[in-house]
Amino acid sequence: MVPQPDDDRGCPKCGHTETDVGTISTTGGGLSKMFDIQTNSFKVVSCTNCGYSELYRDTTSAGSDIVDVFLG
């Protein structure tokens, strides 16, 4: 499916509307980096068609809200 100019739903790269949601944790700076303490958590929303991914800081447990932001 090729997105139309006025179509604002779907993957920003290919227009596909199916996604996978995962989680990634990273270290911060300073002591957390030295002791490998993962202090930052992100949700990763990826298009199942082309693999385009966006990271969103994980501040809540509302995963469906993040997919809505990704799809428009």
Biopython code that builds the backbone (N, CA, C, O; Angstrom):
import numpy as np
from Bio.PDB.StructureBuilder import StructureBuilder

atoms = [
    (1, "MET", "N", (0.844, -1.183, 0.000)),
    (1, "MET", "CA", (0.000, 0.000, 0.000)),
    (1, "MET", "C", (0.889, 1.246, 0.000)),
    (1, "MET", "O", (1.756, 1.390, 0.862)),
    (2, "VAL", "N", (0.682, 2.113, -0.932)),
    (2, "VAL", "CA", (1.414, 3.367, -1.009)),
    (2, "VAL", "C", (0.541, 4.455, -0.412)),
    (2, "VAL", "O", (-0.595, 4.638, -0.851)),
    (3, "PRO", "N", (1.053, 5.195, 0.597)),
    (3, "PRO", "CA", (0.227, 6.222, 1.228)),
    (3, "PRO", "C", (-0.081, 7.357, 0.277)),
    (3, "PRO", "O", (0.761, 7.773, -0.519)),
    (4, "GLN", "N", (-1.294, 7.847, 0.372)),
    (4, "GLN", "CA", (-1.727, 8.998, -0.413)),
    (4, "GLN", "C", (-1.291, 10.267, 0.303)),
    (4, "GLN", "O", (-1.116, 10.245, 1.522)),
    (5, "PRO", "N", (-1.108, 11.388, -0.425)),
    (5, "PRO", "CA", (-0.655, 12.632, 0.202)),
    (5, "PRO", "C", (-1.509, 13.086, 1.380)),
    (5, "PRO", "O", (-0.988, 13.678, 2.324)),
    (6, "ASP", "N", (-2.834, 12.814, 1.338)),
    (6, "ASP", "CA", (-3.700, 13.260, 2.425)),
    (6, "ASP", "C", (-3.923, 12.162, 3.465)),
    (6, "ASP", "O", (-4.696, 12.350, 4.404)),
    (7, "ASP", "N", (-3.250, 11.012, 3.307)),
    (7, "ASP", "CA", (-3.388, 9.897, 4.236)),
    (7, "ASP", "C", (-2.372, 10.050, 5.364)),
    (7, "ASP", "O", (-1.170, 9.908, 5.139)),
    (8, "ASP", "N", (-2.853, 10.342, 6.591)),
    (8, "ASP", "CA", (-1.939, 10.569, 7.707)),
    (8, "ASP", "C", (-1.927, 9.409, 8.694)),
    (8, "ASP", "O", (-1.457, 9.572, 9.821)),
    (9, "ARG", "N", (-2.431, 8.245, 8.300)),
    (9, "ARG", "CA", (-2.410, 7.071, 9.166)),
    (9, "ARG", "C", (-1.444, 6.054, 8.604)),
    (9, "ARG", "O", (-1.294, 5.925, 7.389)),
    (10, "GLY", "N", (-0.790, 5.333, 9.494)),
    (10, "GLY", "CA", (0.121, 4.285, 9.070)),
    (10, "GLY", "C", (1.568, 4.671, 9.269)),
    (10, "GLY", "O", (1.883, 5.757, 9.756)),
    (11, "CYS", "N", (2.439, 3.761, 8.883)),
    (11, "CYS", "CA", (3.880, 3.964, 9.006)),
    (11, "CYS", "C", (4.305, 5.197, 8.206)),
    (11, "CYS", "O", (3.896, 5.355, 7.056)),
    (12, "PRO", "N", (5.121, 6.069, 8.800)),
    (12, "PRO", "CA", (5.574, 7.269, 8.086)),
    (12, "PRO", "C", (6.413, 6.942, 6.847)),
    (12, "PRO", "O", (6.521, 7.764, 5.937)),
    (13, "LYS", "N", (6.998, 5.760, 6.810)),
    (13, "LYS", "CA", (7.865, 5.396, 5.683)),
    (13, "LYS", "C", (7.108, 4.682, 4.564)),
    (13, "LYS", "O", (7.272, 5.020, 3.392)),
    (14, "CYS", "N", (6.265, 3.680, 4.923)),
    (14, "CYS", "CA", (5.629, 2.876, 3.877)),
    (14, "CYS", "C", (4.101, 2.896, 3.914)),
    (14, "CYS", "O", (3.467, 2.438, 2.964)),
    (15, "GLY", "N", (3.484, 3.421, 4.999)),
    (15, "GLY", "CA", (2.034, 3.496, 5.089)),
    (15, "GLY", "C", (1.368, 2.265, 5.671)),
    (15, "GLY", "O", (0.153, 2.263, 5.872)),
    (16, "HIS", "N", (2.135, 1.214, 5.948)),
    (16, "HIS", "CA", (1.592, -0.022, 6.518)),
    (16, "HIS", "C", (0.994, 0.268, 7.894)),
    (16, "HIS", "O", (1.478, 1.155, 8.597)),
    (17, "THR", "N", (-0.052, -0.466, 8.291)),
    (17, "THR", "CA", (-0.741, -0.151, 9.544)),
    (17, "THR", "C", (-0.571, -1.201, 10.648)),
    (17, "THR", "O", (-1.236, -1.112, 11.680)),
    (18, "GLU", "N", (0.300, -2.189, 10.452)),
    (18, "GLU", "CA", (0.532, -3.180, 11.508)),
    (18, "GLU", "C", (1.883, -2.914, 12.167)),
    (18, "GLU", "O", (2.867, -2.620, 11.489)),
    (19, "THR", "N", (1.918, -3.019, 13.503)),
    (19, "THR", "CA", (3.140, -2.719, 14.247)),
    (19, "THR", "C", (3.447, -3.798, 15.273)),
    (19, "THR", "O", (2.575, -4.572, 15.668)),
    (20, "ASP", "N", (4.693, -3.833, 15.689)),
    (20, "ASP", "CA", (5.142, -4.605, 16.846)),
    (20, "ASP", "C", (5.626, -3.593, 17.874)),
    (20, "ASP", "O", (6.218, -2.575, 17.515)),
    (21, "VAL", "N", (5.378, -3.866, 19.144)),
    (21, "VAL", "CA", (5.839, -2.985, 20.214)),
    (21, "VAL", "C", (6.759, -3.784, 21.127)),
    (21, "VAL", "O", (6.397, -4.856, 21.613)),
    (22, "GLY", "N", (7.959, -3.243, 21.354)),
    (22, "GLY", "CA", (8.925, -3.876, 22.231)),
    (22, "GLY", "C", (9.445, -2.875, 23.246)),
    (22, "GLY", "O", (8.996, -1.729, 23.286)),
    (23, "THR", "N", (10.391, -3.308, 24.065)),
    (23, "THR", "CA", (10.973, -2.457, 25.098)),
    (23, "THR", "C", (12.487, -2.525, 24.997)),
    (23, "THR", "O", (13.054, -3.580, 24.712)),
    (24, "ILE", "N", (13.135, -1.395, 25.231)),
    (24, "ILE", "CA", (14.591, -1.332, 25.274)),
    (24, "ILE", "C", (14.979, -0.533, 26.512)),
    (24, "ILE", "O", (14.348, 0.473, 26.836)),
    (25, "SER", "N", (16.015, -0.987, 27.194)),
    (25, "SER", "CA", (16.535, -0.275, 28.362)),
    (25, "SER", "C", (17.976, 0.128, 28.084)),
    (25, "SER", "O", (18.738, -0.640, 27.497)),
    (26, "THR", "N", (18.349, 1.333, 28.504)),
    (26, "THR", "CA", (19.698, 1.834, 28.277)),
    (26, "THR", "C", (20.263, 2.426, 29.558)),
    (26, "THR", "O", (19.521, 2.763, 30.481)),
    (27, "THR", "N", (21.573, 2.546, 29.605)),
    (27, "THR", "CA", (22.207, 3.194, 30.750)),
    (27, "THR", "C", (22.205, 4.692, 30.542)),
    (27, "THR", "O", (22.105, 5.176, 29.415)),
    (28, "GLY", "N", (22.314, 5.409, 31.618)),
    (28, "GLY", "CA", (22.444, 6.860, 31.550)),
    (28, "GLY", "C", (23.916, 7.229, 31.521)),
    (28, "GLY", "O", (24.726, 6.532, 30.911)),
    (29, "GLY", "N", (24.254, 8.302, 32.168)),
    (29, "GLY", "CA", (25.653, 8.721, 32.244)),
    (29, "GLY", "C", (26.176, 8.599, 33.657)),
    (29, "GLY", "O", (25.436, 8.246, 34.575)),
    (30, "GLY", "N", (27.449, 8.890, 33.830)),
    (30, "GLY", "CA", (28.049, 8.918, 35.162)),
    (30, "GLY", "C", (28.119, 7.555, 35.807)),
    (30, "GLY", "O", (28.558, 6.586, 35.188)),
    (31, "LEU", "N", (27.683, 7.479, 37.064)),
    (31, "LEU", "CA", (27.790, 6.235, 37.833)),
    (31, "LEU", "C", (26.933, 5.112, 37.265)),
    (31, "LEU", "O", (27.329, 3.947, 37.317)),
    (32, "SER", "N", (25.758, 5.449, 36.720)),
    (32, "SER", "CA", (24.906, 4.390, 36.175)),
    (32, "SER", "C", (25.588, 3.719, 34.989)),
    (32, "SER", "O", (25.418, 2.518, 34.779)),
    (33, "LYS", "N", (26.353, 4.473, 34.218)),
    (33, "LYS", "CA", (27.095, 3.885, 33.099)),
    (33, "LYS", "C", (28.247, 3.027, 33.616)),
    (33, "LYS", "O", (28.508, 1.943, 33.093)),
    (34, "MET", "N", (28.921, 3.512, 34.631)),
    (34, "MET", "CA", (30.067, 2.786, 35.187)),
    (34, "MET", "C", (29.641, 1.439, 35.783)),
    (34, "MET", "O", (30.345, 0.441, 35.629)),
    (35, "PHE", "N", (28.501, 1.411, 36.455)),
    (35, "PHE", "CA", (28.019, 0.183, 37.078)),
    (35, "PHE", "C", (27.014, -0.574, 36.215)),
    (35, "PHE", "O", (26.415, -1.545, 36.676)),
    (36, "ASP", "N", (26.824, -0.142, 34.970)),
    (36, "ASP", "CA", (25.899, -0.777, 34.023)),
    (36, "ASP", "C", (24.484, -0.897, 34.594)),
    (36, "ASP", "O", (23.855, -1.951, 34.503)),
    (37, "ILE", "N", (23.995, 0.194, 35.179)),
    (37, "ILE", "CA", (22.636, 0.251, 35.698)),
    (37, "ILE", "C", (21.754, 0.900, 34.639)),
    (37, "ILE", "O", (21.979, 2.042, 34.239)),
    (38, "GLN", "N", (20.750, 0.154, 34.193)),
    (38, "GLN", "CA", (19.887, 0.649, 33.124)),
    (38, "GLN", "C", (18.795, 1.534, 33.716)),
    (38, "GLN", "O", (17.857, 1.055, 34.353)),
    (39, "THR", "N", (18.942, 2.838, 33.487)),
    (39, "THR", "CA", (18.039, 3.807, 34.101)),
    (39, "THR", "C", (17.018, 4.383, 33.135)),
    (39, "THR", "O", (16.071, 5.042, 33.564)),
    (40, "ASN", "N", (17.189, 4.150, 31.852)),
    (40, "ASN", "CA", (16.261, 4.693, 30.857)),
    (40, "ASN", "C", (15.532, 3.548, 30.166)),
    (40, "ASN", "O", (16.152, 2.581, 29.726)),
    (41, "SER", "N", (14.215, 3.667, 30.076)),
    (41, "SER", "CA", (13.417, 2.645, 29.426)),
    (41, "SER", "C", (12.603, 3.284, 28.301)),
    (41, "SER", "O", (12.039, 4.365, 28.466)),
    (42, "PHE", "N", (12.552, 2.605, 27.166)),
    (42, "PHE", "CA", (11.836, 3.116, 26.001)),
    (42, "PHE", "C", (10.953, 2.037, 25.406)),
    (42, "PHE", "O", (11.289, 0.854, 25.464)),
    (43, "LYS", "N", (9.829, 2.434, 24.836)),
    (43, "LYS", "CA", (9.005, 1.551, 24.028)),
    (43, "LYS", "C", (9.459, 1.735, 22.586)),
    (43, "LYS", "O", (9.676, 2.862, 22.139)),
    (44, "VAL", "N", (9.600, 0.637, 21.862)),
    (44, "VAL", "CA", (9.996, 0.672, 20.459)),
    (44, "VAL", "C", (8.804, 0.217, 19.641)),
    (44, "VAL", "O", (8.333, -0.910, 19.797)),
    (45, "VAL", "N", (8.310, 1.093, 18.763)),
    (45, "VAL", "CA", (7.208, 0.759, 17.875)),
    (45, "VAL", "C", (7.799, 0.564, 16.487)),
    (45, "VAL", "O", (8.386, 1.486, 15.921)),
    (46, "SER", "N", (7.642, -0.655, 15.930)),
    (46, "SER", "CA", (8.236, -0.989, 14.638)),
    (46, "SER", "C", (7.168, -1.415, 13.650)),
    (46, "SER", "O", (6.241, -2.145, 13.998)),
    (47, "CYS", "N", (7.304, -0.954, 12.420)),
    (47, "CYS", "CA", (6.431, -1.362, 11.323)),
    (47, "CYS", "C", (6.767, -2.813, 10.975)),
    (47, "CYS", "O", (7.939, -3.151, 10.809)),
    (48, "THR", "N", (5.750, -3.675, 10.863)),
    (48, "THR", "CA", (5.994, -5.076, 10.537)),
    (48, "THR", "C", (6.320, -5.269, 9.062)),
    (48, "THR", "O", (6.790, -6.337, 8.670)),
    (49, "ASN", "N", (6.077, -4.251, 8.239)),
    (49, "ASN", "CA", (6.347, -4.361, 6.807)),
    (49, "ASN", "C", (7.779, -3.968, 6.458)),
    (49, "ASN", "O", (8.493, -4.744, 5.824)),
    (50, "CYS", "N", (8.209, -2.768, 6.865)),
    (50, "CYS", "CA", (9.520, -2.259, 6.442)),
    (50, "CYS", "C", (10.541, -2.181, 7.574)),
    (50, "CYS", "O", (11.728, -1.981, 7.317)),
    (51, "GLY", "N", (10.098, -2.337, 8.831)),
    (51, "GLY", "CA", (11.019, -2.307, 9.951)),
    (51, "GLY", "C", (11.305, -0.928, 10.517)),
    (51, "GLY", "O", (12.057, -0.807, 11.484)),
    (52, "TYR", "N", (10.718, 0.126, 9.932)),
    (52, "TYR", "CA", (10.909, 1.477, 10.464)),
    (52, "TYR", "C", (10.502, 1.482, 11.929)),
    (52, "TYR", "O", (9.448, 0.952, 12.280)),
    (53, "SER", "N", (11.328, 2.077, 12.791)),
    (53, "SER", "CA", (11.066, 2.073, 14.232)),
    (53, "SER", "C", (11.205, 3.460, 14.825)),
    (53, "SER", "O", (12.006, 4.273, 14.364)),
    (54, "GLU", "N", (10.410, 3.717, 15.857)),
    (54, "GLU", "CA", (10.495, 4.954, 16.628)),
    (54, "GLU", "C", (10.568, 4.577, 18.096)),
    (54, "GLU", "O", (9.943, 3.609, 18.528)),
    (55, "LEU", "N", (11.343, 5.351, 18.868)),
    (55, "LEU", "CA", (11.483, 5.134, 20.309)),
    (55, "LEU", "C", (10.657, 6.165, 21.059)),
    (55, "LEU", "O", (10.636, 7.339, 20.690)),
    (56, "TYR", "N", (9.981, 5.729, 22.107)),
    (56, "TYR", "CA", (9.205, 6.614, 22.969)),
    (56, "TYR", "C", (9.606, 6.328, 24.405)),
    (56, "TYR", "O", (9.613, 5.174, 24.833)),
    (57, "ARG", "N", (9.942, 7.379, 25.153)),
    (57, "ARG", "CA", (10.317, 7.196, 26.560)),
    (57, "ARG", "C", (9.152, 6.546, 27.289)),
    (57, "ARG", "O", (8.009, 6.989, 27.169)),
    (58, "ASP", "N", (9.443, 5.498, 28.044)),
    (58, "ASP", "CA", (8.424, 4.730, 28.750)),
    (58, "ASP", "C", (8.104, 5.409, 30.078)),
    (58, "ASP", "O", (8.766, 5.155, 31.084)),
    (59, "THR", "N", (7.093, 6.268, 30.081)),
    (59, "THR", "CA", (6.687, 6.961, 31.299)),
    (59, "THR", "C", (5.394, 6.391, 31.865)),
    (59, "THR", "O", (5.060, 6.645, 33.022)),
    (60, "THR", "N", (4.668, 5.629, 31.068)),
    (60, "THR", "CA", (3.418, 5.005, 31.519)),
    (60, "THR", "C", (3.372, 3.584, 31.000)),
    (60, "THR", "O", (4.273, 3.144, 30.286)),
    (61, "SER", "N", (2.343, 2.885, 31.353)),
    (61, "SER", "CA", (2.168, 1.524, 30.851)),
    (61, "SER", "C", (1.109, 1.474, 29.755)),
    (61, "SER", "O", (0.577, 0.401, 29.471)),
    (62, "ALA", "N", (0.795, 2.594, 29.142)),
    (62, "ALA", "CA", (-0.245, 2.657, 28.117)),
    (62, "ALA", "C", (0.350, 2.403, 26.739)),
    (62, "ALA", "O", (0.578, 3.346, 25.980)),
    (63, "GLY", "N", (0.605, 1.137, 26.407)),
    (63, "GLY", "CA", (1.219, 0.770, 25.138)),
    (63, "GLY", "C", (0.376, 1.111, 23.934)),
    (63, "GLY", "O", (0.923, 1.485, 22.896)),
    (64, "SER", "N", (-0.954, 0.995, 24.034)),
    (64, "SER", "CA", (-1.810, 1.278, 22.883)),
    (64, "SER", "C", (-1.780, 2.763, 22.523)),
    (64, "SER", "O", (-1.950, 3.107, 21.354)),
    (65, "ASP", "N", (-1.568, 3.652, 23.499)),
    (65, "ASP", "CA", (-1.470, 5.076, 23.207)),
    (65, "ASP", "C", (-0.263, 5.375, 22.330)),
    (65, "ASP", "O", (-0.331, 6.241, 21.457)),
    (66, "ILE", "N", (0.836, 4.672, 22.550)),
    (66, "ILE", "CA", (2.055, 4.869, 21.775)),
    (66, "ILE", "C", (1.840, 4.446, 20.329)),
    (66, "ILE", "O", (2.305, 5.124, 19.413)),
    (67, "VAL", "N", (1.140, 3.331, 20.110)),
    (67, "VAL", "CA", (0.855, 2.880, 18.745)),
    (67, "VAL", "C", (0.007, 3.925, 18.036)),
    (67, "VAL", "O", (0.225, 4.189, 16.853)),
    (68, "ASP", "N", (-0.953, 4.525, 18.728)),
    (68, "ASP", "CA", (-1.777, 5.577, 18.136)),
    (68, "ASP", "C", (-0.929, 6.760, 17.693)),
    (68, "ASP", "O", (-1.202, 7.339, 16.642)),
    (69, "VAL", "N", (0.089, 7.137, 18.457)),
    (69, "VAL", "CA", (0.984, 8.238, 18.095)),
    (69, "VAL", "C", (1.772, 7.861, 16.847)),
    (69, "VAL", "O", (1.929, 8.685, 15.946)),
    (70, "PHE", "N", (2.274, 6.622, 16.779)),
    (70, "PHE", "CA", (3.066, 6.162, 15.642)),
    (70, "PHE", "C", (2.241, 6.161, 14.354)),
    (70, "PHE", "O", (2.711, 6.605, 13.307)),
    (71, "LEU", "N", (1.015, 5.662, 14.441)),
    (71, "LEU", "CA", (0.163, 5.549, 13.250)),
    (71, "LEU", "C", (-0.508, 6.852, 12.848)),
    (71, "LEU", "O", (-1.079, 6.935, 11.761)),
    (72, "GLY", "N", (-0.455, 7.856, 13.686)),
    (72, "GLY", "CA", (-1.014, 9.163, 13.317)),
    (72, "GLY", "C", (-2.313, 9.411, 13.933)),
    (72, "GLY", "O", (-2.908, 10.467, 13.717)),
]
sb = StructureBuilder()
sb.init_structure("model")
sb.init_model(0)
sb.init_chain("A")
sb.init_seg("    ")
for serial, (resi, resn, name, xyz) in enumerate(atoms, 1):
    if name == "N":
        sb.init_residue(resn, " ", resi, " ")
    sb.init_atom(name, np.array(xyz, "f"), 0.0, 1.0, " ", f" {name:<3s}", serial, name[0])
structure = sb.get_structure()
